[in-house]
Amino acid sequence: MGPLRTKTIDCAAFILLKGQEILVEKRKMSKQTDPGKVAIPSGKAEAGEDIRTTCKREMEEELNIKPLKLEFLTEELHDNGLYYERIHYFVCTDWKGEVQPLEAEQVYWVNSNQLDALELQADRKAISKLLKL
């Protein structure tokens, strides 16, 4: 059994949906949590910040886009090895701006049925729920 994790951090993840494709990121190796993993882009909530506000802020900080249509999908728990992340997944089908990888090593589109491309179990669960809608 691994170390006991007592800390839980709220995060917002944004599933950019373009037809049957979703945007994924390859995290930089220098990241403290999940380095080098392929994941749904996400970011941590700041103290007292509404999770929807977190999502919008992080989309600008990480991808240089503003969401025009953002809907809550689900919430999943992820153990990143240091603490738990309570990830609030949002689906974005319309945005303003050109997607740019400002914080990830790279971003690219994958078909939504290619769940094996995602390395985090929480991300795979969220996409499975999206496909059932």
C-alpha positions in Angstrom: 0.0 0.0 0.0 1.3 3.4 -0.9 1.6 6.5 1.2 -1.5 7.9 2.8 -2.7 11.0 0.9 -4.8 13.4 2.9 -4.8 16.4 0.6 -7.4 16.9 -2.2 -7.1 19.7 -4.7 -9.9 20.8 -7.0 -9.0 21.0 -10.7 -10.9 21.8 -13.9 -10.3 19.8 -17.0 -11.5 20.9 -20.4 -12.5 18.5 -23.1 -12.4 20.4 -26.4 -14.6 18.6 -28.8 -14.4 19.1 -32.5 -16.7 16.6 -34.3 -15.5 13.2 -33.2 -12.1 14.5 -32.0 -10.9 15.7 -28.6 -7.8 17.7 -27.8 -5.2 16.1 -25.6 -1.9 17.3 -24.3 1.5 15.7 -23.7 2.6 17.1 -20.4 6.1 18.5 -20.1 8.6 16.3 -18.3 9.4 19.2 -15.9 5.8 19.1 -14.5 5.6 18.0 -10.8 2.6 15.8 -11.4 2.1 13.3 -14.2 5.2 14.4 -16.2 5.2 13.3 -19.8 1.7 11.8 -19.7 -0.9 12.3 -22.4 -4.0 13.8 -20.7 -7.0 16.1 -21.0 -5.7 19.7 -20.4 -6.5 20.9 -16.9 -5.5 23.2 -14.1 -5.8 23.8 -10.4 -8.4 26.0 -8.8 -7.2 29.0 -6.9 -8.3 29.6 -3.3 -12.0 30.6 -3.2 -12.3 30.3 -7.0 -15.5 28.9 -8.6 -14.6 25.8 -10.6 -16.2 27.1 -13.8 -14.1 30.3 -13.4 -11.1 28.0 -13.0 -11.9 26.3 -16.2 -12.2 29.5 -18.2 -9.0 31.0 -16.7 -7.0 27.8 -17.3 -8.2 27.5 -20.9 -6.8 31.0 -21.5 -3.5 30.3 -19.6 -2.9 26.9 -21.2 -4.4 27.1 -24.7 -4.9 30.9 -25.3 -8.6 30.4 -26.0 -11.9 31.7 -24.6 -14.7 29.2 -24.2 -18.0 30.3 -25.8 -19.9 27.1 -24.9 -18.9 25.2 -21.7 -20.9 22.4 -20.1 -20.2 20.5 -16.9 -19.8 16.7 -17.6 -18.6 14.8 -14.5 -16.2 14.7 -11.6 -13.5 12.1 -11.1 -10.8 11.5 -8.4 -7.2 11.1 -9.6 -4.2 10.1 -7.4 -1.2 11.9 -9.0 1.3 10.3 -6.6 1.5 13.4 -4.3 -2.1 14.2 -3.6 -5.6 13.6 -4.9 -7.1 15.8 -7.6 -10.9 16.2 -7.7 -11.1 16.8 -11.4 -14.3 18.6 -12.7 -14.6 17.9 -16.4 -16.2 20.4 -18.7 -17.0 20.0 -22.4 -16.3 22.9 -24.7 -17.6 22.7 -28.3 -17.1 26.3 -29.2 -14.3 28.7 -28.4 -12.7 31.9 -29.6 -9.0 32.0 -30.6 -6.4 29.6 -32.0 -5.4 26.7 -29.8 -1.7 27.0 -28.7 0.2 24.8 -26.3 1.3 27.5 -23.8 2.1 25.1 -21.0 2.2 21.6 -22.5 5.0 20.0 -24.5 2.4 19.6 -27.3 -1.3 19.4 -28.0 -3.0 17.4 -30.7 -6.4 15.9 -31.7 -7.4 12.3 -31.2 -10.5 10.4 -32.1 -12.9 10.3 -29.1 -13.0 6.5 -29.4 -9.2 6.2 -28.9 -9.4 6.1 -25.1 -6.1 4.2 -24.9 -4.3 7.4 -26.0 -5.2 8.9 -22.6 -2.8 7.8 -19.8 -4.9 8.9 -16.8 -7.8 6.6 -15.7 -9.9 9.6 -14.6 -9.6 11.0 -18.2 -10.7 7.7 -19.7 -13.7 7.5 -17.3 -14.8 11.1 -18.2 -14.5 10.4 -22.0 -16.5 7.2 -21.5 -19.3 9.1 -19.9 -19.2 11.7 -22.7 -19.5 9.0 -25.3 -22.6 7.6 -23.5 -24.5 10.9 -23.8 
